[in-house]
Amino acid sequence: MASYATKVKKDIARWVESGLVDGATADTLVRDVETRERSGLDFGSILAIMAALLFGAAILILVAANWEAIPRAVRVAALFAVILAGYVGGAAIKLRGNLGFGEALWLVAAAAFGGSIALIGQMYHFSGDEASAVLTWGIGTAIAAAALRSHALTVAAVGIADAWLVLKGFEFFRREAFPHLFPVLMAVLWGLSLWTRSMAARHLIVLSLIFYALLLALHYDTFEIATVLAVVSAAVLAVAALAPVQVEHILQLGGRLPLHGLIGFLTGIGILQVDLADDGGFVVASAIALAVIAAVIVFLGRESRALRWIAYLGFAFQLAIVYGVTVGSMLGTAGFFFAAAVILAGLAYAIIRIERRMRPQLAGGNA
């Protein structure tokens, strides 16, 4: 946030020199930037959260070691003491204005809660599997996030839900039904993220849903799911391009919905291309992929460097997979590249012509 604030302050100073804003407005803008900068996480707070994550991992590993030399009552009391101290101490520190350290202590308490579930299950041999314990841990963390309105705990709850998805989706422990309720869980956590105002959690939720669709397609070994993912993602890109303000007002993703849409589209179309590698539909899927990537760069990439880089990586992947599939026929590969080049050149020519015709109209309207 510091680099962003510094850049904004320089822009404000330049605006004052150019006469675009007066001194009073400039002072107000600078105070607003400084207030937001102080309310954000500084480098020390980030280190505190990282330390909390390491400390939480140490608690979980310690629980996994069984602590055989320590009496059961002492082990349980120690974990509950960490939970109480973490939540109460974090709230006290946060009330004093230190947001980072307060969130860090809440993360330690959440880790201790997960360790308590595992420890009690070990000691008393409760029925159930590890995935159910992880789900219970995630629900408890989500409740704590809602009660404390914590950004970090909301992200932690989404991360624990993802761990539950991995345990169930990959069937690490036993053959079970696929976790079809995961989207419902993500919908609940999305509402929680709006309550806690955690944009990072919403980004993680969208990526988690894309990962869920990937696991679903791999689990059932069908390309219909990949087709739905690609089509829905392409529709998301279109909506983000046509109505960006309205979409941002509803989803509140900081204008990064196209980034997620492109990731989802590349994931879905990539699965389709792998399934259609020995079929004539591979060429059609590859052509659609290149056309969508080009459209994203032209219509959405101007405002987002990250989106452009994802598009460039997707373009490189398309070249690699086309070459890998058609390597047995160099003429086929050359022909596809030639056709794709002609299509992209025609699209670029049409866009340039349209923009040239629109410039005089825009200039006349402004005048």
C-alpha positions in Angstrom: 0.0 0.0 0.0 3.0 2.3 0.6 4.0 2.4 -3.0 0.5 3.1 -4.1 0.1 5.9 -1.6 3.4 7.4 -2.7 2.3 7.3 -6.3 -1.1 8.9 -5.5 0.6 11.7 -3.5 2.9 12.5 -6.4 -0.1 12.6 -8.8 -1.9 15.0 -6.4 1.1 17.3 -6.3 1.3 17.2 -10.1 -2.4 18.0 -10.3 -1.9 21.0 -8.0 0.9 22.3 -10.2 -1.2 21.8 -13.3 -4.1 23.7 -11.8 -6.4 20.7 -11.9 -7.2 20.8 -8.2 -6.9 23.5 -5.6 -4.8 23.3 -2.4 -7.7 22.6 -0.1 -8.9 19.6 -2.2 -5.3 18.4 -2.5 -4.9 18.4 1.3 -8.2 16.5 1.7 -7.1 13.9 -0.8 -3.7 13.5 0.9 -5.3 13.0 4.3 -7.6 10.4 2.9 -4.8 8.5 1.3 -2.7 8.6 4.6 -5.7 7.4 6.6 -6.2 4.4 4.3 -2.5 3.7 4.4 -2.5 3.6 8.2 -5.5 1.4 8.4 -4.0 -1.2 6.1 -1.4 -3.9 6.9 2.2 -2.7 7.1 5.2 -4.9 6.7 5.4 -5.6 10.4 1.8 -6.8 10.5 2.4 -9.1 7.5 5.4 -10.6 9.3 3.2 -11.0 12.4 0.6 -12.9 10.4 3.3 -15.1 8.9 4.7 -15.8 12.3 1.1 -16.7 13.5 0.8 -19.2 10.6 4.1 -20.8 11.5 3.1 -20.9 15.2 -0.3 -22.5 14.2 1.5 -25.1 12.1 3.7 -25.9 15.1 0.6 -26.4 17.3 -0.9 -28.8 14.8 2.3 -30.8 14.4 2.7 -30.9 18.2 -0.8 -32.3 18.5 0.0 -34.9 15.8 3.0 -36.0 17.8 0.5 -37.1 20.5 2.4 -35.6 23.5 2.4 -39.0 25.3 4.5 -37.6 28.1 2.0 -34.9 29.0 -1.3 -35.8 30.8 -4.5 -35.6 28.8 -6.0 -32.9 31.0 -2.9 -30.7 30.7 -2.9 -31.0 26.9 -6.5 -30.1 26.6 -6.2 -27.2 29.1 -3.1 -25.9 27.3 -4.9 -25.8 23.9 -8.0 -24.1 25.4 -5.8 -21.6 27.1 -4.2 -20.7 23.7 -7.7 -20.4 22.2 -8.9 -18.1 24.9 -5.7 -16.0 25.0 -5.7 -15.7 21.2 -9.2 -14.5 20.8 -9.3 -12.2 23.8 -5.8 -10.9 23.4 -6.3 -10.4 19.6 -9.5 -8.4 20.3 -7.7 -6.3 22.9 -4.8 -5.5 20.7 -7.0 -4.7 17.7 -9.0 -2.3 19.8 -5.7 -0.4 20.4 -5.3 0.0 16.6 -2.9 -2.7 15.8 -4.8 -4.6 13.2 -2.1 -6.9 12.0 -1.1 -8.4 15.4 -4.8 -8.7 16.4 -5.6 -10.8 13.3 -2.4 -12.8 13.9 -3.5 -13.8 17.4 -6.9 -14.8 16.1 -5.2 -17.1 13.5 -3.2 -18.7 16.3 -6.5 -19.3 18.2 -8.1 -20.8 15.1 -5.1 -23.1 14.7 -5.4 -24.1 18.4 -9.1 -24.9 17.8 -8.2 -27.2 15.0 -5.6 -28.8 17.2 -8.1 -29.3 20.0 -10.5 -31.1 17.6 -7.6 -33.4 16.5 -6.4 -34.0 20.1 -9.8 -34.8 21.5 -10.4 -37.2 18.6 -7.1 -38.9 19.3 -7.6 -39.2 23.1 -11.2 -40.5 23.1 -11.2 -42.3 19.7 -14.3 -40.5 18.4 -15.9 -41.9 15.3 -15.5 -40.0 12.0 -12.7 -39.3 9.6 -10.2 -36.6 9.1 -12.3 -34.8 6.5 -15.2 -34.4 8.9 -12.8 -33.0 11.5 -11.5 -30.5 9.0 -15.0 -29.5 8.1 -15.8 -28.9 11.8 -12.7 -26.8 12.1 -13.7 -24.7 9.1 -17.2 -24.1 10.5 -15.8 -23.1 13.9 -13.4 -20.7 12.2 -16.2 -19.2 10.1 -18.3 -18.6 13.1 -15.4 -16.9 14.8 -14.8 -14.8 11.7 -18.4 -13.7 11.7 -18.4 -12.8 15.4 -15.2 -10.9 15.3 -15.7 -9.6 11.7 -12.1 -10.7 10.9 -10.6 -10.6 7.4 -7.9 -13.1 8.2 -10.2 -15.6 9.8 -12.5 -15.4 6.8 -9.6 -16.2 4.5 -8.6 -19.0 6.9 -12.1 -20.5 6.8 -12.0 -20.6 3.0 -8.6 -22.2 3.1 -9.8 -24.9 5.5 -12.8 -25.5 3.3 -10.4 -26.0 0.4 -8.5 -28.5 2.5 -11.7 -30.4 3.1 -12.4 -30.4 -0.7 -8.9 -31.8 -1.3 -9.4 -34.5 1.3 -12.8 -35.5 -0.1 -12.1 -34.9 -3.8 -8.8 -36.9 -3.9 -10.2 -39.5 -1.6 -7.0 -39.7 0.5 -8.5 -41.9 3.2 -11.4 -43.9 1.7 -13.7 -44.2 -1.3 -16.5 -41.7 -0.7 -18.9 -39.7 -2.8 -17.7 -36.5 -4.3 -18.3 -33.4 -2.2 -21.1 -31.8 -4.2 -22.0 -29.5 -1.4 -18.8 -27.5 -1.8 -20.4 -24.7 -3.9 -23.1 -24.3 -1.2 -20.3 -24.0 1.4 -18.6 -21.4 -0.8 -21.9 -19.4 -1.2 -22.1 -19.2 2.6 -18.5 -18.1 2.9 -19.1 -15.5 0.2 -21.8 -14.0 2.3 -19.4 -14.1 5.2 -16.8 -12.3 3.2 -19.2 -9.5 2.5 -20.0 -9.2 6.2 -16.3 -9.1 7.1 -15.4 -7.0 4.0 -12.7 -9.5 3.0 -12.0 -9.1 -0.7 -9.1 -11.5 -0.5 -11.5 -14.2 0.7 -13.8 -13.6 -2.3 -10.9 -13.9 -4.7 -9.9 -17.2 -3.0 -13.6 -18.4 -3.2 -13.7 -17.8 -7.0 -10.4 -19.7 -7.5 -11.7 -22.4 -5.3 -14.8 -22.9 -7.4 -12.6 -23.1 -10.5 -10.5 -25.8 -8.8 -13.7 -27.6 -7.7 -14.9 -27.7 -11.4 -11.5 -29.1 -12.4 -11.7 -31.9 -9.7 -15.3 -32.6 -10.8 -14.3 -33.0 -14.4 -11.3 -35.2 -13.5 -13.5 -37.3 -11.1 -16.2 -38.1 -13.6 -13.9 -38.1 -16.6 -16.3 -36.1 -18.7 -15.8 -33.1 -20.9 -19.3 -31.7 -20.4 -18.2 -30.2 -17.1 -15.2 -28.6 -18.8 -17.5 -27.3 -21.5 -19.8 -25.7 -18.9 -16.8 -24.1 -17.1 -15.4 -22.7 -20.4 -18.8 -21.3 -21.5 -19.7 -19.8 -18.1 -16.2 -18.3 -17.9 -16.5 -16.8 -21.3 -19.9 -15.3 -20.4 -18.3 -13.8 -17.3 -15.7 -12.2 -19.4 -18.4 -10.8 -21.7 -20.4 -9.4 -18.8 -17.3 -7.9 -17.2 -16.5 -6.1 -20.5 -20.0 -4.9 -21.1 -21.1 -3.9 -17.6 -18.0 -3.5 -15.4 -19.5 -1.0 -13.0 -22.6 -3.0 -12.3 -20.7 -6.3 -11.9 -18.2 -4.7 -9.5 -21.1 -3.2 -7.4 -22.6 -6.7 -7.0 -19.5 -8.9 -6.6 -17.0 -6.4 -5.1 -13.8 -8.0 -6.5 -11.8 -4.9 -7.0 -12.3 -5.0 -10.8 -10.5 -8.3 -11.0 -13.4 -10.5 -12.2 -12.0 -10.7 -15.8 -8.8 -12.2 -14.3 -10.8 -15.0 -12.7 -12.9 -15.4 -15.8 -9.9 -15.9 -18.0 -8.4 -18.4 -15.6 -11.7 -20.4 -15.6 -11.9 -20.3 -19.4 -8.3 -21.4 -19.9 -8.9 -24.3 -17.4 -12.1 -25.4 -19.1 -10.8 -25.1 -22.6 -7.5 -26.9 -21.6 -9.5 -29.9 -20.3 -11.5 -29.9 -23.5 -8.4 -29.8 -25.7 -6.9 -32.8 -23.8 -10.1 -34.8 -24.2 -10.3 -33.9 -27.9 -6.6 -34.4 -28.7 -7.5 -37.3 -31.0 -10.6 -35.8 -32.4 -11.3 -33.2 -35.1 -12.9 -31.0 -32.4 -9.4 -30.1 -31.1 -8.8 -27.6 -33.9 -12.1 -25.9 -33.2 -11.4 -25.7 -29.5 -7.9 -24.3 -30.1 -9.3 -21.7 -32.5 -11.9 -20.6 -30.0 -9.2 -20.4 -27.3 -7.0 -18.2 -29.3 -9.9 -16.0 -30.3 -11.0 -15.5 -26.7 -7.5 -14.8 -25.6 -7.1 -12.1 -28.3 -10.5 -10.6 -27.4 -9.5 -10.4 -23.7 -6.2 -8.7 -24.5 -7.9 -6.1 -26.8 -11.1 -5.3 -24.8 -10.0 -6.0 -21.2 -6.3 -6.1 -21.0 -5.7 -2.4 -21.3 -6.4 -1.8 -17.6 -4.8 -4.9 -16.1 -1.2 -6.0 -16.5 -2.0 -9.2 -14.6 -4.8 -10.1 -17.0 -2.4 -9.5 -19.9 0.2 -11.8 -18.5 -2.3 -14.5 -17.9 -3.5 -14.1 -21.5 0.1 -14.3 -22.7 0.7 -17.5 -20.7 -2.5 -18.9 -22.1 -1.4 -18.0 -25.6 1.9 -19.7 -25.0 0.1 -22.8 -23.6 -2.0 -22.9 -26.7 1.0 -22.9 -29.0 2.6 -25.6 -27.0 -0.4 -27.9 -26.9 -1.2 -27.4 -30.6 2.4 -28.3 -31.4 2.3 -31.3 -29.1 -0.9 -32.7 -30.5 0.0 -32.1 -34.2 3.7 -32.7 -34.0 3.2 -35.9 -36.1 2.0 -33.7 -39.0 4.1 -30.6 -39.4 1.9 -29.5 -42.3 -1.1 -29.7 -40.1 0.6 -27.6 -37.5 1.7 -25.0 -40.0 -1.7 -24.9 -41.5 -3.4 -24.3 -38.2 -0.9 -21.5 -37.2 -1.4 -19.9 -40.6 -5.2 -20.0 -40.3 -5.0 -18.6 -36.7 -2.6 -15.8 -37.9 -5.0 -14.8 -40.7 -8.0 -14.8 -38.3 -6.2 -12.7 -35.7 -4.9 -10.3 -38.4 -8.4 -9.8 -39.7 -9.7 -9.2 -36.2 -6.9 -6.7 -35.5 -7.7 -4.9 -38.8 -11.4 -4.7 -37.9 -10.7 -3.4 -34.4 -8.4 -0.7 -35.7 -11.0 0.4 -38.3 -13.7 0.6 -35.7 -11.5 2.6 -33.2 -10.6 5.1 -36.0 -14.2 5.7 -36.8 -15.1 6.0 -33.2 -12.5 8.6 -32.4 -14.1 11.5 -34.4 -17.5 10.7 -32.9 -16.1 10.7 -29.4 -14.2 14.0 -30.1 -17.4 15.6 -31.4 -19.4 14.4 -28.4 -16.8 15.8 -26.0 -16.8 19.1 -27.9 
